[in-house]
Amino acid sequence: MRKIFLFISGFLASVVFVLASNVLHQTSEDYFLAKALGKNPLKINENLFSANIGNQINEAQLGSCDISQIKAKSYLSLLVNQQGESKIIFEKNTEQKLPIASVTKLLSAVVAEEFYFGDKIKISSQAVNQLETTGELRAGEWLDKKELLKIMLIESSNDAAFALSEQFTESGFVGLMNLKAKDLGMKNSIFFNASGLDPEDVKMQENKINLSTANNLALLLQNILLNVPEILEITSQKTLPLYLENGAFHHTLQSTNQLLGENPYIIGGKTGLTERALGCLVLVLKTNKQNEYIINVLLGSLNRFSEMEILNTCSLKKTLELIK
């Protein structure tokens, strides 16, 4: 009888311990996620965009535009301000889930900025073997997060994106990307890799492709604009000599964004191009009003730069009408 009593007591104690452990684990996990995914206060950096404030929009200089000339699968032009308010200027199929190619790297940058607090990152041979011809990374060299972010965002380096994701294990990093997307309200987005490459180029099943919508990407850009403008600042660079922390010259970064320098109102953005995604491009533009911006998103285009020029012109002209 005593043995039975001891057995039952031990069993009940084990159950209580397991339940308590699960509750503690869940509580700790919830606390971590709440802490990690908590929204930052708005922090528009006016110095970041001061060079553009003097470029007042002149309707006569903008020329004519015809929004019907844009044949992309989806586009969105959104007017936003520092208070987080927004107004749709133009839209087409903004809820259609489409591949977004290297536009993915904007979310990768947000995750790296928010979650990675390490020092130097050693470049692995697997990182330099990613599909691309940019980045000029070498296996065994050490770079810090800021340097890799510049290479990833300006040159759209898949090597740099993979190197950043490796610090969490690639699957762990992608998990954080999906958590962050959910936190931002990007309900119609899913991510399988940090670079945006088509699945066949990263040896994944063909259905495991990064997808999002124009509306969801506008939410991402709005978050970057308001909370992590340093990411936008990096993407505003057409060319940038990259010097490492020790002062050594690495190489000169060349932006993949052909519209930088062509339109004085552009303050940043990101390109994307794969066989399945076609051409993608997202931009942020300054308007005549302080702390007011235009977010333009273009997905599934055969002529992304020329079509984005049309969207830029039409949206800038429309903002002039709105403030008259």
Secondary structure by P-SEA (a helix, b strand, c coil): caaaaaaaaaaaaaaaaaaaaaaaaaaaaaaaaaaaaccccccccccccccccccccccccccccccccccccbbbbbbbccccbbbbcccccccbbbbbcccaaaaaaaaaaccccccbbbbcccccccccccccccccccccaaaaaaaacccccaaaaaaaaacccaaaaaaaaaaaaaaacccccccccccccccccccccccbbbbbcaaaaaaaaaaaacccaaaaaaaaccccccccccccccbbbbbcccccccccccccbbbbbcccccbbbbbbbbcccccbbbbbbbcccccaaaaaaaaaaaaaaaaaaaac
